């Protein structure tokens, strides 16, 4: 949980894709605790509702809008429902994705297209849907979630790594196009992060030791760490930041 307060985030509507679990859920809670109403878009209907309910119980404001981000029409409809409920979206967290491992030797064109749809395509159309409202409101912030997997050449992630590498280019190009409208675009590239999925069944001591051995900072990266970075980037304190990819991985050292 962040110990910092960002007054500029209070009452600014935030939309988080993939907000039912993991980094997205941490993002949703972090912004809600800053006084921002938060919209949660996720194909996990039950998980999105549980996150929204938990935020409300924590004293925040949240609205769940279930949708599969690979269905662009459903995504647009979900974003429209969030904006109708909470007002123009001022911060978009393009977080939804899936890092399922795959074998390049048996890769099919259909699977490749599905991985691009899950991890890359929806970012553009979510951004397209929110930018008119941001422009009318005088500006906004879009934060795209990348990954360090492609930087490390991670095994078994050819399609995922390609999609995540492309997010850096998307961020730079979009930042240039939207800058004159007062919209900043950033990318956060997390390293190994201890989400519920990564630690399901308990944290493997060997996995923990291996992770810490390759980090300069000898503490595990938590979803809340990524969320804390997003808070600053979305706030007016980071008003000169745009078009950049910020690596958040505990100072990974190639060995």
C-alpha positions as CSV (number, residue, x, y, z in Angstrom):
1,X,0.0,0.0,0.0
2,X,1.3,3.4,-0.9
3,X,2.1,5.8,1.9
4,X,2.1,8.8,-0.5
5,X,-0.9,10.9,-1.3
6,X,-1.3,12.5,-4.7
7,X,-4.0,15.2,-4.5
8,X,-4.1,15.5,-8.3
9,X,-5.6,12.0,-8.5
10,X,-8.6,12.6,-6.3
11,X,-11.9,12.3,-8.2
12,X,-10.1,11.5,-11.5
13,X,-11.8,8.5,-13.0
14,X,-9.5,5.6,-13.6
15,X,-10.0,2.5,-15.8
16,X,-8.0,-0.6,-15.3
17,X,-8.1,-3.5,-17.7
18,X,-7.4,-6.9,-16.2
19,X,-8.3,-5.5,-12.8
20,X,-9.8,-8.6,-11.3
21,X,-6.4,-10.0,-10.1
22,X,-2.7,-9.6,-9.9
23,X,-1.1,-6.3,-10.8
24,X,-4.4,-4.9,-12.1
25,X,-6.2,-5.6,-8.8
26,X,-3.3,-3.8,-7.0
27,X,-3.7,-0.9,-9.4
28,X,-7.4,-0.6,-8.8
29,X,-7.0,-0.5,-5.0
30,X,-4.1,1.9,-5.1
31,X,-6.0,4.5,-7.2
32,X,-9.2,4.0,-5.2
33,X,-7.2,4.8,-2.0
34,X,-6.2,8.1,-3.6
35,X,-9.8,9.1,-3.9
36,X,-10.2,8.2,-7.6
37,X,-13.3,6.3,-8.8
38,X,-12.1,3.1,-10.5
39,X,-13.6,1.1,-13.3
40,X,-12.5,-2.5,-13.6
41,X,-12.7,-4.2,-17.0
42,X,-12.0,-8.0,-16.9
43,X,-13.4,-11.1,-18.6
44,X,-13.5,-12.7,-15.1
45,X,-17.0,-11.4,-14.2
46,X,-16.9,-12.7,-10.6
47,X,-13.3,-11.5,-10.0
48,X,-14.1,-8.0,-11.3
49,X,-17.2,-7.8,-9.0
50,X,-15.2,-9.1,-6.0
51,X,-12.5,-6.4,-6.6
52,X,-15.2,-3.7,-6.9
53,X,-16.9,-4.9,-3.8
54,X,-13.7,-5.0,-1.8
55,X,-12.8,-1.5,-2.9
56,X,-16.2,-0.2,-1.7
57,X,-15.7,-2.0,1.6
58,X,-12.3,-0.3,1.9
59,X,-14.0,3.1,1.5
60,X,-13.4,3.6,-2.2
61,X,-15.5,3.9,-5.3
62,X,-15.5,1.2,-7.9
63,X,-17.5,0.0,-10.9
64,X,-17.1,-3.4,-12.5
65,X,-17.7,-3.7,-16.3
66,X,-17.0,-7.3,-17.4
67,X,-15.6,-7.8,-20.9
68,X,-13.1,-9.8,-22.8
69,X,-10.6,-7.3,-24.1
70,X,-10.0,-9.4,-27.3
71,X,-13.6,-8.6,-28.2
72,X,-13.1,-5.0,-29.3
73,X,-16.8,-4.1,-29.5
74,X,-17.4,-5.5,-26.0
75,X,-14.3,-3.6,-24.7
76,X,-15.7,-0.4,-26.2
77,X,-19.1,-1.0,-24.6
78,X,-17.5,-1.7,-21.2
79,X,-15.4,1.5,-21.4
80,X,-18.5,3.5,-22.3
81,X,-20.4,2.1,-19.3
82,X,-17.5,3.0,-17.0
83,X,-17.5,6.6,-18.4
84,X,-21.3,6.8,-18.0
85,X,-21.1,5.7,-14.4
86,X,-18.0,7.7,-13.3
87,X,-17.5,10.5,-15.8
88,X,-14.7,10.9,-18.4
89,X,-11.8,8.6,-17.9
90,X,-8.7,10.6,-17.0
91,X,-6.3,7.6,-16.4
92,X,-6.3,4.4,-18.4
93,X,-4.2,1.5,-17.2
94,X,-3.8,-0.9,-20.1
95,X,-2.9,-3.9,-18.0
96,X,-4.7,-7.0,-19.3
97,X,-2.5,-9.7,-20.7
98,X,-1.5,-13.4,-20.5
99,X,2.0,-14.8,-20.3
100,X,1.1,-18.4,-21.2
101,X,4.2,-20.3,-22.3
102,X,4.2,-21.9,-25.7
103,X,6.4,-24.1,-28.0
104,X,7.7,-22.3,-31.1
105,X,8.0,-25.5,-33.0
106,X,4.2,-26.1,-32.8
107,X,3.1,-22.5,-33.0
108,X,0.1,-21.9,-35.3
109,X,-1.0,-18.7,-37.0
110,X,-4.3,-18.8,-35.0
111,X,-2.4,-19.0,-31.7
112,X,-0.1,-16.2,-32.7
113,X,-3.0,-14.0,-33.6
114,X,-4.8,-14.8,-30.3
115,X,-1.6,-13.9,-28.3
116,X,-1.4,-10.6,-30.1
117,X,-5.1,-10.0,-29.4
118,X,-4.7,-10.8,-25.7
119,X,-1.4,-8.9,-25.1
120,X,-1.3,-6.0,-27.6
121,X,-4.2,-5.2,-29.9
122,X,-6.7,-4.1,-27.2
123,X,-4.3,-1.4,-25.9
124,X,-4.8,0.6,-29.0
125,X,-8.5,0.4,-29.0
126,X,-8.9,1.1,-25.3
127,X,-6.8,4.2,-25.8
128,X,-8.8,5.2,-28.8
129,X,-12.0,4.9,-26.8
130,X,-10.8,7.1,-23.9
131,X,-8.9,9.8,-25.7
132,X,-11.9,11.9,-26.8
133,X,-13.0,12.2,-23.1
134,X,-9.5,13.0,-22.0
135,X,-9.1,15.7,-24.7
136,X,-12.4,17.3,-23.7
137,X,-11.4,17.2,-20.0
138,X,-8.1,18.9,-20.7
139,X,-5.8,15.9,-20.6
140,X,-5.1,12.5,-19.2
141,X,-2.6,9.7,-18.7
142,X,-2.4,6.3,-20.4
143,X,-0.1,3.7,-18.7
144,X,0.6,0.6,-20.7
145,X,2.0,-2.6,-19.0
146,X,4.9,-4.0,-20.8
147,X,7.3,-6.7,-19.6
148,X,11.1,-7.3,-19.2
149,X,10.6,-10.8,-20.7
150,X,11.7,-9.8,-24.2
151,X,14.7,-7.9,-22.8
152,X,15.9,-11.1,-21.1
153,X,15.1,-13.3,-24.0
154,X,12.8,-15.4,-21.8
155,X,12.3,-19.0,-23.0
156,X,8.9,-20.2,-24.3
157,X,7.5,-16.7,-24.7
158,X,8.1,-15.9,-28.4
159,X,4.6,-14.5,-29.1
160,X,4.2,-12.9,-25.6
161,X,7.6,-11.3,-25.7
162,X,7.0,-9.9,-29.2
163,X,3.7,-8.4,-28.2
164,X,5.3,-6.9,-25.0
165,X,8.2,-5.5,-27.0
166,X,5.8,-3.8,-29.4
167,X,4.2,-1.9,-26.4
168,X,7.3,0.2,-26.0
169,X,7.0,1.4,-29.6
170,X,3.2,2.0,-29.3
171,X,3.9,4.1,-26.2
172,X,6.4,6.3,-27.9
173,X,4.4,6.9,-31.1
174,X,1.1,7.5,-29.2
175,X,2.8,9.9,-26.8
176,X,3.9,12.1,-29.7
177,X,0.5,12.1,-31.3
178,X,-1.4,12.8,-28.1
179,X,1.0,15.2,-26.4
180,X,-0.5,18.3,-27.9
181,X,-3.9,17.3,-26.4
182,X,-2.4,17.2,-22.9
183,X,-2.3,13.4,-22.8
184,X,0.8,11.6,-21.5
185,X,1.5,8.0,-22.4
186,X,3.9,5.8,-20.4
187,X,4.9,2.2,-20.2
188,X,5.8,0.2,-17.1
189,X,7.8,-3.0,-17.7
190,X,7.7,-5.2,-14.6
191,X,10.1,-8.0,-14.0
192,X,9.2,-11.1,-12.0
193,X,6.3,-10.0,-9.8
194,X,4.8,-12.0,-7.0
195,X,1.2,-12.1,-8.1
196,X,-1.3,-14.7,-6.9
197,X,-0.7,-16.6,-10.1
198,X,3.1,-16.7,-9.6
199,X,2.8,-17.8,-6.0
200,X,-0.2,-20.2,-6.4
201,X,0.3,-23.1,-4.0
202,X,3.0,-21.2,-2.0
203,X,6.2,-19.6,-3.0
204,X,8.9,-22.1,-4.1
205,X,12.1,-21.5,-2.0
206,X,14.2,-22.2,-5.0
207,X,12.2,-19.8,-7.2
208,X,12.5,-17.1,-4.5
209,X,16.3,-17.7,-4.2
210,X,16.8,-17.6,-7.9
211,X,14.8,-14.4,-8.3
212,X,16.6,-12.6,-5.5
213,X,20.0,-13.7,-6.8
214,X,19.5,-11.9,-10.0
215,X,18.2,-8.7,-8.5
216,X,20.3,-5.8,-7.3
217,X,17.5,-5.1,-4.7
218,X,17.2,-8.1,-2.5
219,X,13.5,-8.0,-2.0
220,X,10.7,-9.5,-4.1
221,X,8.7,-7.3,-6.4
222,X,5.1,-7.2,-5.4
223,X,2.0,-6.0,-7.4
224,X,1.8,-3.1,-5.0
225,X,5.3,-1.9,-6.0
226,X,4.1,-1.7,-9.6
227,X,0.9,0.1,-8.6
228,X,2.9,2.6,-6.5
229,X,4.9,3.5,-9.6
230,X,1.7,3.9,-11.6
231,X,0.3,6.3,-9.0
232,X,3.3,8.7,-9.4
233,X,3.3,8.4,-13.2
234,X,-0.5,9.2,-13.4
235,X,-0.2,12.2,-11.0
236,X,0.6,15.8,-11.9
237,X,3.9,15.3,-10.1
238,X,5.1,13.4,-13.2
239,X,3.8,16.1,-15.6
240,X,6.9,16.0,-17.8
241,X,7.0,12.2,-18.2
242,X,5.8,10.8,-21.5
243,X,6.8,8.3,-24.1
244,X,9.1,6.4,-21.8
245,X,9.4,2.8,-20.6
246,X,10.2,2.4,-16.9
247,X,11.7,-0.9,-15.9
248,X,10.5,-2.1,-12.5
249,X,12.3,-5.4,-11.8
250,X,14.4,-4.9,-8.6
251,X,17.5,-4.1,-10.7
252,X,17.7,-7.3,-12.7
253,X,21.3,-8.3,-13.5
254,X,22.0,-10.6,-16.4
255,X,24.2,-13.5,-15.3
